[in-house]
Amino acid sequence: MSRTPVTVRKAQPSDVASLRELWGDILRKGGLDEQLADVSRVVASAEACETQCVAVAEIDGEVAGAVYLEATTFTPLNLEPAVLAVSPHVFPRFRRKGVGSALMEAACRFAEQHGIAHIQTAAAAEARDANRFMARLSFAPQAMLRAATTSAVRSRLPQSRQVTHAATSKQRIDRVLAARRIRRERVPG
């Protein structure tokens, strides 16, 4: 069985609506207009910067998938160069037609153009097919990325660790001395 030819090109402003549909599950929550504006900003930024690219895969002139590529480092602390392939997504009707492979081939070409020897990517933990696909391409697990709201994290921290930054060190010392004074006054003598 032959596969339909997949072509890969840089994203254009006319692709924004398709990219918003493709990446809708990973964009920030909000209205359609906000998401379209976000994707438009990403496409424009990638177009203006040689270390970024939004690669779009097409089948018969229709957007079938896309991936955001950025030449960066492994982490802010590990300065080894790496290409970050963010959200390689394929529309469900185009899966198993070589679109994912074409997108990852684009990531390899992008890395080679920048003289970079490593590519990183991520897939949602519950995305079994995507994780299996990445494993078949020799991507090994490196870290577990977790996210939470600031208020949720703060609510789980021990209260003793929550120091108010507004207090100066003199105010903190005054509080410590006052607490000691109160303890001494309570001790029967």
N, C-alpha and C positions, 0 to 999 in steps of 0.2 A: 504494500500500500504506500503510495507516494504522499509526501506531505505538501501542503500548500506553501508556496514560498513566502517567507517572512522577511520583511525589510525593516531595518532599524534606522532611524534618523533622529536629529535633535528636535525637541519639542518647539512648537511655534505658538504664538498667542491664540491661534485658532483651535488649538488642542485643549484649552483650559477647561471647557465644559466636560469633555470626555475624561480628562485627568481627575476632575472633581468627582465624577461618577465612579471611576476606578478606585480612587483613594478615599472615598467617602467615609469608610469605617475607621480610618486612622487620622483624619483631619480633626482639628479642634471642633468641639461641639458648638453649634451656632446655626444661624440662618444660612440659606443657600447663597445669598449675596456675600456674606462674610467668607464662606468657604471658597467661592469663586474668586474673591479678591485675594485670599491667601495663596491659592494655586497660581493666580496670575502673577503675584509678587515673586513666587518661587521660580516660575518660568523666566520672568524678566531678569531676576538676579543671576540665574544660571546662564542666561544668554550673554550677560555682561561680564561674566567672570570665567577665565579659562580653567580654573580649578574646580568648576562645577558643571554638571550637564544633566539635563533631563532627557533620557533616551526613550523614544517612543517606538514600539514595534507595531507594524501594520500588516494586515492580511487583506489583499484585494482593496487597498486604499482605506480600510477601516481600522481605527485604533484598536489593537488587540491587547496591549499591555504597555507597561512603562516601568522605569526605574530611575531614581535620583542618584547621581554619582557625584562624589566629592573627593578630591585629592586632599588628604588630611594626615593625621598621625593616628597610631593605634589608640592612644588615649591622650589627654592633656599632660599626663606624667610620662608616658612611654612615647618618645618622640620618633619612633620608627615610622617611616612613611607608610601609609596604607590608603587604599581607595575604599571608601565607605559606600556600599551599594544599599541604599535605603528603599525599602518597600518595593521590591520587584513584584509587581502584581500583574495578573493576567485575568481578563474578563472570563467568567465561567464558560461561555460558549466557544472560547478559543483555546481552552486547556487541552493538553495532549496533542498539540499541533506544532510544537517546537518553539513557541513564543518565549517561554521561560529560558530555554537554552540560548536563544538569540539575544535576550536581554543580558544574560550573564557573559556571553561572548562580547557584547558591547562593553561590559565592565572590564573584561580582560584587555580589550583594545585601549580603553581609556587609561588603565593602569600602565600599559606598555608605553603609551604616548608620553606619560609623565615620568617614566623610568622608575615605577613603583613595583615592588615585588610581591606585595600582599593585598588581598581583597578581604574586606569584612562585610558581613550582612547580618540581618536579623529577621526572624520570622516569629510570629506570635506563638506562644507555648502550645496553644490548643490547635494550631494549624499543622496537623499531622502530615498532610501531603506536601506542604511547603518545606517542612523540616526534613522529610525524607528526601525530597528533591535536592536540598542543599547538602545533605549528608552524601548523596550519590556523587555530587560534584566535589567532594573532599573537604567541605567546610566542617570543621570540628567545633564543638561547643567551647566557648571561651569564658563566658560569664552569664549570670542570670540578671537581666535588667529588670528592676522593679520600680514601680511608681506609686505614689500616694499623695493625697492632698496635704498641704502643710498643716492644716488644722487637725487632720487625722493623726499625723505623726506627733504633733505637739500634745494631743490628748492622751497618747500612750506613753509619753516620757514620764519618768518619775518626777513628782513635783519638786523634790529637793534639787534637781538638776536645772530647773527652769529659773534662771537668774534674770532679773530684769536689768536690761542694759541701761536704763535711764538712771539707775542709782550710781552715784559716784563712789569711789573707794572710801571716801570719808563717810558717806552715808552708810555704807556697809559696815564699817568699823563701829560707827555709833550704834547700829542695830545689834552687833555682837556684844558690845559692852553693856547695852541695856538688858539684853537677855541674861548675861552673867549676873548683873546686879539683881535682877528679879529672882534668879535661882538662889543667890546668897540670902536674900530676904526671906525666902521660904524655908530655909534650913533652920530648924530649931536650935538655939544655942545655949 
